[in-house]
Amino acid sequence: MQIRQISIYLQNQPGQLSQICRALADAGINIATLSLADTSDFGIVRMIVDDHERAKDVLAAAGYVANVSEVVAVCVPDRPGGMAGVMQVLDRAGVDIEYSYAFAFHKGEKAVLVFRFDDNAAAAKALADAGYMTLNEEEAVASAAQ
């Protein structure tokens, strides 16, 4: 199961992330989780929101370049070794991880790992076959709110 993520490319300057968050908040769009990576010249904000289509439109209207891409979110126990089991399954499946970020919920009982793979479908199938629960967009947003 794959979900959609928004990626926003922005200048590496103070206030850029704040402006993005304010634009989405003013539009009533909830940010479930985000990741920020930067270089000396620009940053990439990746986020899962409750309405990716509207978020893309809001961000474009505010002058930002935003793309929608597919990612896989998998639920794991929030304990030592929770991610190690997932990594073992992915290693056996032979899929490459392009990037990943995570968040915990249920007071530290569970975590959600968000991945972008070279082959999202193969990774999602390998995870499901190994008994891991992958989340749809609604489940990922609801998990982040807990």
C-alpha positions in Angstrom: 0.0 0.0 0.0 1.4 3.4 -1.0 0.6 6.9 0.2 1.2 10.3 -1.2 3.7 12.7 0.1 4.3 16.3 -0.7 7.9 17.5 -1.4 8.6 21.2 -1.3 11.8 22.7 -2.6 12.8 26.0 -0.9 15.7 28.4 -0.5 17.9 27.7 2.5 16.9 30.9 4.3 15.3 31.7 7.7 11.5 31.7 7.7 10.9 29.4 4.7 9.6 26.5 6.7 7.5 28.8 8.8 5.8 30.3 5.7 5.0 26.9 4.4 3.5 25.8 7.7 1.5 29.0 7.9 0.1 28.7 4.4 -1.1 25.1 5.1 -2.5 26.1 8.5 -4.4 29.0 7.0 -5.9 26.6 4.5 -7.0 24.2 7.3 -4.5 21.5 6.1 -3.1 19.2 8.8 0.6 18.2 8.6 0.8 14.6 9.9 4.6 14.4 9.8 7.5 16.0 8.0 11.2 15.7 7.3 13.6 18.5 6.4 16.8 17.9 4.5 19.1 20.7 3.4 22.2 21.5 1.4 24.0 24.8 1.4 21.8 26.1 -1.4 18.3 24.6 -0.8 16.1 22.5 1.4 13.6 19.7 0.7 10.6 19.4 3.0 8.8 16.1 2.7 5.5 15.9 4.4 2.4 13.8 4.7 -0.8 15.9 5.0 -4.5 15.2 5.3 -5.2 16.6 1.8 -2.2 16.4 -0.5 -4.0 17.7 -3.6 -5.2 20.9 -1.9 -1.8 21.3 -0.2 0.0 21.2 -3.5 -2.4 23.9 -4.8 -2.0 26.1 -1.7 1.8 25.8 -1.9 1.9 26.6 -5.6 -0.3 29.7 -5.0 2.2 30.8 -2.4 5.0 30.5 -4.9 6.6 27.2 -3.9 7.5 24.3 -6.1 5.7 21.2 -4.7 5.6 17.7 -6.0 3.6 14.7 -5.0 5.3 11.3 -4.8 4.5 7.8 -3.6 5.9 6.5 -0.3 5.3 3.5 1.8 4.5 3.8 5.5 4.9 0.7 7.8 3.8 0.4 11.4 6.3 -1.2 13.8 6.5 -1.7 17.6 8.3 1.3 19.1 11.1 -0.8 20.9 14.7 -1.8 20.3 14.8 -3.9 17.1 11.5 -2.7 15.7 13.2 -1.2 12.7 15.8 -4.0 12.4 13.1 -6.5 11.5 11.8 -4.2 8.8 15.3 -3.7 7.4 15.9 -7.5 7.3 12.8 -8.0 5.2 13.8 -5.1 2.9 17.3 -6.5 2.5 15.9 -9.9 1.5 13.6 -8.3 -1.0 16.6 -6.5 -2.6 14.9 -3.0 -2.7 16.9 0.2 -2.3 15.9 2.8 0.1 16.1 6.3 -1.3 15.2 8.0 2.0 13.2 7.4 5.2 11.8 9.2 8.2 9.7 8.2 11.2 7.3 9.2 13.9 6.1 7.5 17.1 2.5 7.3 18.4 0.4 5.7 21.1 2.7 7.0 23.8 5.7 5.2 22.4 4.0 1.9 21.7 4.1 2.1 18.0 6.1 3.9 15.3 5.6 4.6 11.7 8.5 4.3 9.3 8.0 6.2 6.0 10.1 5.1 3.1 10.7 6.0 -0.5 12.1 3.0 -2.4 13.4 2.4 -5.9 10.5 0.0 -6.2 7.7 0.9 -3.8 5.4 -1.9 -4.9 7.9 -4.6 -4.4 8.8 -3.2 -0.9 5.2 -3.0 0.1 4.5 -6.5 -1.0 7.6 -7.9 0.9 6.5 -6.1 4.0 3.0 -7.3 3.8 4.1 -10.9 3.1 6.3 -10.7 6.2 3.2 -9.6 8.3 4.0 -5.9 8.6 1.0 -3.5 8.3 1.5 -0.8 5.7 -0.7 2.2 6.1 -2.9 4.2 3.7 -3.0 8.0 3.8 -5.9 8.2 6.3 -4.3 5.7 8.7 -0.9 7.6 8.5 -2.6 10.9 9.2 -4.7 9.4 12.0 -1.6 7.7 13.6 0.3 11.0 13.7 -2.6 12.7 15.5 -2.5 10.2 18.4 
